[in-house]
Amino acid sequence: MTALSIPTLLPTPLRWALSLFVALGCSACATNTENATPPLALQAVEHELAEYPLPSDIRSASPSHVDTLFSKGVEALCAGKIGAYYHMINVDAENMLHHYEWRGNTPTLLRSFAIGPGIKSCAITEAENTQLKSATLFLADEFSGLWAMPLHPEHEVSKSLQFYQPDTPVEGVATGYSHATGPLVAWVSPAHSGVWLQTQCARHYFSFDKDIAPELVRFSSPDSPDTPVPMLYVNDDETGAVYAASLTDKLSACDAPAASSQSTAIPLLAVYETTPVDNYGDAADDPAIWYNSQSPAQSLIIGTDKKGALNTYSLQGKRMASHPIGKVNNVEVVAISSAGVTPTGTPINALAIASNRTHNSLSVLSVAQGSGELALLSDIPTPLSDIYGLCAFNHNGNIDVLVNSTSGEYLRYQLSLNPDSGNIDASMVHAFTLPSQPEGCVVDTQKGVAYLGEESTGVWTLDVNQTQASPQLAITIAAPVESDVEGLSLFDVDGVRYLIASSQGNNQYAVYSTDHTFSLIGMVEVAANREKSIDGASETDGLATSNYNFGGEFSEGIFVVQDGRNIMPSERQNFKIVTGASLANAIRSLNAAN
């Protein structure tokens, strides 16, 4: 028997949820259908097995909802209550999987994606106190076997093959719960008169004492700890008969596998999100914030669409302008020491500098005083073969830029703006390398320290008051932080400065002290704001913070993060906007807990 395994980078919650499988790989896929266990006794019952079992809250939805949800047919349909909300999965006739969250009688589409042909049924984790982060979706695939994938809509769309056996089309799957053994998963195939049953300790195959072709399988709910094992129901696809089987003598109590330790990240809610970028796929990348000193509420967020443009957004996320200047990856905004003018005479008080992968150059744009309108001033060529991330800062009357490549090279440029002509002069003053791919960086001009992210390793520091200093490794990635470390920014709370870093592997953000210890204060995350129908943020590349008083809800600053998976519903990537007050209060809570 050949076992199949799909190698995927499973998120920590899914690894925990799948601990109910004894092992992955060959031992997980292969199952002996000639098990010596005594056959499972079936008793015919007057019991209807709904092909698409749904809770009453969902069944009572208005016809208009049903017409909209199922307009393209139903191949597989399942639902389960996770926390306070029902989650429903519909695989339609075009092999698209649609994930809904029900709030009362109203469905909200979270995400849609192609799942491929062959999905015949599905089931969602059923366990006491299941959280969305650890919930699992099981898919019965008549061509491949049994798949498992994370239910959390912010997780990467990845599925892991849990069972495969030649000539065994899996058509039915069900989840249940036993007070004796914990979560249960069962699946059947019309090609075998039996059922596969998985507890969190072992996998069993039970043949039936009758020759049937099962297509559907269901569990009853155990009434109480006094009746700890649910009943199993199956149908016969050939006759339509339904049978019940007792599992009381088939399952034995066992100790649950130890759950992997997971950090408790403090949730932040985005109050706005930006207009999605124009390009599909991995396109949005890095934000920067321009503070309008003349009218703070009219300040702008500048964000990269690394497939072709630099965009500007209002603080409420509305796109104001798009500048198709090339494949810009990272962007930084730096105030200039004295107001200047562009070659056309427009007054400016800041520059936006972007790493442009189209030309391996630094694209320098003026930021018009009062309006924030961008205009390209210059493209400064670099010798980098694959330009990537950057940060910029004021230093000794100049604007210095630290720019890197995917190979680990770093270059430091000094830029000067002729205030009369608007021309940019540039000179390279330092070159050094990090061991592997960097991207994000940020500079604390008060301390004269640059923080340089090395995606798979951690964060380095560099003394920028010396032009030939060597970087020093200050922070090594360790749980609960998960690589890649990409976006970096600084944020002050109660007179103390903190380093905020994207923890891309678990969709969170690490908060570090910036004293000599560089200790981890704790983790925050951007969670779904259901009231505003704004999803959380996941797989963040770039981020930006500002302590400026922008007025109103942003009087304590702002926190902007790139969202790698923009859902609710599925859409092109964008940026999520969080109030500085929310971030500050979260950091205060983390400090109080330490």
Secondary structure, 3 states (H helix, E strand, C coil): CCCCCCCCCCCHHHHHHHHHCCCCCHHHHCCCCCCCCCCECCEECCCCCCCCCCCHHHHCCCHHHHHHHCCCCCCEEEEEEECCEEEEEEECCCCEEEEEEEECCEEEEEEEEECCCCEEEEEECCCCCCCHHHCEEEEEECCCEEEEEECCCCCCCCCEEEECCCCCCCCEEEEEEECCCEEEEEEECCCCCEEEEECCCCEEEEEECCCCCCCCEEECCCCCCCCCCCEEEEECCCCCCEEEEECCCCCCCCCCCCCCCCCCCEEEECCEECCCCCCCCCCEEEEEEECCCCCHHHCEEEEEECCCEEEEEECCCCEEEEECCCCEEEEEEEEEEEEEECCCCCEEEEEEEEEECCCCEEEEEEEECCCCCEEEEEEEECCCCCEEEEEEEEECCEEEEEEEECCCEEEEEEEEECCCCCCEEEEEEEEEECCCCEEEEEEECCCCEEEEEECCCEEEEEECCCCCCCCEEEEECCCCCCCCEEEEEEEEECCEEEEEEEEHHHCEEEEEECCCCCCEEEEEEEECEHHHCECCCCCCCCEEEECCCCCHHHCCCEEEEEECCECCCCECCEEEEEEHHHHHHHHHHHHHHC
